[in-house]
């Protein structure tokens, strides 16, 4: 095949891709052109259009997912092991206190696994975060230009996980966070306020043997701050059972599930 023919075929392929993308965007814009589907859906209707190879449901449909899967519901509040439905559930205020005890509050770093996603391609990275217990917000400091920050800029939905290292069977402590992130730069007044109140930049200064003022300058010049509004926190703590409570507990910001719709 000569070069001209090859270029022609490549051009036709590009046009086909653009047309397909345009059709999907049009369908999204029309809203009801593509019905929402449940995350548990495992089959397609008989009148469903033919699907090209490599295309998944999430490429075209909005998927209903509200962080309340069947198994999770049972663990949190259903008939599970020795607990009857509705029993063994910790109050929201008490659970919040437990979370702060586990994670720590202002000026206390914890290393989390952070999950981000863009174009249906997920990414997990490790990053340090501080929990502001007054607002139940996570703050992290990140070098500019990293992949996770590009993900957050395009898709603010994130998930994080912290867990205690394995020690023995039957002893588990892990905490999962789901929330929405925004990025702040050093010129933002909120950046300065959070740096003062929450971020332990003084430790950086001590380790680098520089003044706290110099450490602040370096952080503001070279890093971005992530601000993650926590919507849901799920705790798996075997120590809760010693108090007659379920080991699975969930803290929810009021109205959080309304802010995690299938379609925004």
C-alpha positions in Angstrom: 0.0 0.0 0.0 1.5 3.4 -1.0 1.8 6.4 1.3 -1.1 8.2 -0.3 -3.5 5.3 0.3 -2.3 4.9 3.8 -2.8 8.5 4.6 -6.3 8.3 3.1 -7.2 5.3 5.3 -5.8 7.1 8.4 -7.9 10.2 7.6 -11.0 8.1 7.2 -10.3 6.5 10.6 -9.9 9.9 12.3 -13.1 11.2 10.8 -14.9 8.1 12.1 -13.5 8.6 15.6 -14.6 12.3 15.5 -18.1 11.4 14.3 -18.5 8.8 17.0 -17.3 11.3 19.7 -19.7 13.9 18.3 -22.6 11.5 18.4 -21.8 10.7 22.1 -21.5 14.4 23.0 -24.8 15.1 21.3 -26.4 12.2 23.2 -25.1 13.6 26.4 -26.4 17.1 25.6 -29.9 15.8 24.8 -29.9 14.3 28.3 -32.7 11.7 27.8 -31.2 10.3 24.6 -29.2 7.8 26.7 -31.0 6.4 29.8 -29.2 6.1 33.1 -28.3 2.6 34.1 -27.6 0.9 37.4 -24.1 -0.1 38.3 -25.5 -3.6 38.8 -26.7 -3.9 35.2 -25.2 -6.9 33.5 -27.2 -7.2 30.2 -28.5 -4.9 27.5 -32.0 -4.6 26.1 -33.0 -6.5 22.9 -33.4 -3.2 21.0 -30.0 -1.9 22.1 -27.9 -0.5 19.1 -24.9 -2.6 18.1 -21.9 -1.8 20.2 -18.4 -1.5 18.7 -15.5 -3.4 20.1 -13.8 -1.7 23.1 -16.8 0.4 24.1 -18.2 -0.1 27.6 -21.5 1.1 29.1 -19.8 3.9 31.0 -18.5 5.4 27.7 -22.1 6.4 26.7 -24.4 6.1 29.8 -24.4 7.8 33.1 -24.2 5.0 35.7 -26.3 5.2 38.9 -23.8 4.7 41.8 -24.5 6.2 45.2 -21.9 4.4 47.4 -24.7 2.3 49.0 -24.1 -1.1 47.5 -26.0 -4.2 48.7 -23.1 -5.6 50.7 -22.2 -2.3 52.2 -25.8 -1.7 53.4 -25.7 -5.1 55.1 -22.4 -4.4 56.9 -23.5 -0.9 58.0 -27.1 -1.4 59.1 -28.6 -4.8 58.0 -28.9 -8.2 59.5 -25.2 -9.0 59.8 -23.6 -11.6 62.1 -24.8 -11.0 65.6 -26.5 -7.7 64.8 -30.1 -7.2 63.9 -31.0 -4.5 61.3 -30.4 -1.1 62.8 -28.4 -2.3 65.8 -24.8 -1.6 66.6 -24.6 1.7 64.8 -22.5 4.5 66.3 -23.9 8.0 66.4 -22.5 10.4 63.8 -20.9 12.7 66.4 -19.2 9.9 68.2 -18.0 8.4 64.9 -16.6 11.8 63.9 -14.6 11.9 67.1 -13.3 8.4 66.4 -12.2 9.4 62.9 -10.3 12.4 64.2 -8.6 10.2 66.8 -7.6 7.7 64.1 -6.5 10.2 61.4 -5.5 13.1 63.6 -6.4 16.7 63.2 -4.8 19.9 62.2 -1.0 19.9 61.8 -1.0 16.1 61.7 0.1 14.5 58.4 -1.2 11.0 57.3 -0.1 9.3 54.1 -3.1 8.2 52.1 -3.7 6.3 48.8 -5.4 8.8 46.6 -7.6 7.6 43.7 -8.4 9.9 40.7 -9.8 9.2 37.3 -10.1 10.9 33.9 -11.3 9.5 30.6 -12.2 6.2 32.4 -8.5 5.8 33.2 -8.0 5.5 37.0 -4.8 6.4 38.9 -3.8 5.8 42.5 -0.9 7.7 44.1 0.3 8.2 47.7 0.1 11.7 49.2 0.1 13.3 52.6 -3.0 14.9 53.9 -4.1 16.8 57.0 -7.7 16.6 58.3 -9.3 19.8 59.5 -11.6 18.3 62.1 -13.7 21.5 62.3 -14.8 21.4 58.7 -14.1 17.7 57.9 -11.9 18.8 55.0 -8.7 17.1 53.9 -5.8 19.3 52.7 -2.7 18.1 50.8 0.4 19.7 49.4 1.6 18.5 45.9 4.3 19.4 43.5 3.0 21.2 40.4 2.6 19.3 37.2 1.8 15.9 38.6 -0.7 13.6 36.8 -3.1 13.5 39.8 -3.5 17.2 39.7 -4.4 17.2 36.0 -7.0 14.5 36.9 -8.5 16.7 39.7 -8.7 19.7 37.4 -10.9 17.8 35.0 -12.7 15.5 37.4 -13.0 16.7 41.0 -14.4 13.4 42.4 -11.8 11.6 44.4 -11.5 8.6 46.8 -8.8 8.1 49.5 -7.9 5.3 51.8 -5.7 5.1 54.9 -5.1 1.8 56.7 -3.0 0.6 59.6 -0.3 -1.9 58.7 -1.3 -5.5 59.2 -0.5 -6.8 62.7 -2.5 -9.9 63.3 -5.6 -11.7 62.0 -8.9 -10.2 63.2 -7.4 -6.8 63.8 -8.3 -4.3 61.1 -8.3 -0.6 60.9 -8.9 1.2 57.7 -10.7 4.4 56.7 -12.1 5.2 53.2 -13.0 8.8 52.2 -15.1 9.9 49.2 -15.2 13.6 48.3 -14.8 16.5 45.9 -11.4 18.2 45.4 -10.4 21.7 44.3 -6.9 23.0 43.8 -5.5 26.2 45.4 -2.3 28.0 44.5 -0.1 30.2 46.6 -1.8 33.4 45.5 -5.1 32.3 47.0 -5.8 33.8 50.4 -7.2 30.5 51.6 -3.9 28.9 50.8 -2.2 31.1 53.4 -4.9 30.5 56.0 -4.8 26.7 55.6 -1.0 26.8 55.7 -1.2 28.7 59.0 -3.9 26.6 60.6 -3.5 23.1 59.2 -0.3 22.3 57.3 2.7 21.3 59.4 5.2 23.3 57.3 7.2 23.9 60.5 8.3 20.3 60.3 9.6 20.9 56.8 11.6 23.9 58.0 13.1 21.9 60.9 14.1 19.0 58.6 15.6 21.3 56.0 17.2 23.5 58.7 15.7 26.6 57.3 13.5 29.2 58.9 9.7 28.7 58.9 9.3 31.9 56.8 11.6 30.4 54.1 9.7 27.1 54.2 6.5 29.0 53.6 8.0 30.8 50.6 9.1 27.5 49.1 5.8 25.8 49.6 3.8 28.7 48.1 6.1 29.0 45.1 6.5 25.4 44.2 3.3 23.6 45.3 -0.4 23.4 44.9 -2.8 22.7 47.7 -5.7 20.2 47.3 -8.8 20.9 49.3 -11.1 17.9 49.5 -14.6 18.3 50.9 -15.3 15.0 52.5 -18.8 13.6 51.7 -18.6 10.1 53.1 -16.2 8.3 55.4 -16.4 4.5 55.9 -14.5 3.0 58.8 -13.6 -0.6 59.2 -12.3 -1.0 62.8 -12.4 -4.3 64.6 -11.9 -2.5 67.9 -15.5 -1.2 67.6 -16.7 -4.7 68.3 -15.3 -4.6 71.7 -17.7 -1.8 72.5 -20.7 -3.8 71.2 -20.7 -2.0 67.9 -20.4 -3.0 64.2 -16.9 -2.8 62.9 -18.2 -1.1 59.8 -19.4 2.4 60.4 -20.1 5.4 58.1 -20.0 9.1 58.6 -21.9 11.2 56.1 -21.9 14.9 55.6 -25.6 16.1 55.6 -27.0 15.9 52.1 -23.8 14.1 50.8 -25.7 11.5 48.7 -27.7 14.2 47.0 -24.3 15.6 45.8 -23.2 12.2 44.4 -25.8 11.8 41.7 -25.5 9.7 38.6 -25.5 12.8 36.5 -24.4 16.3 37.6 
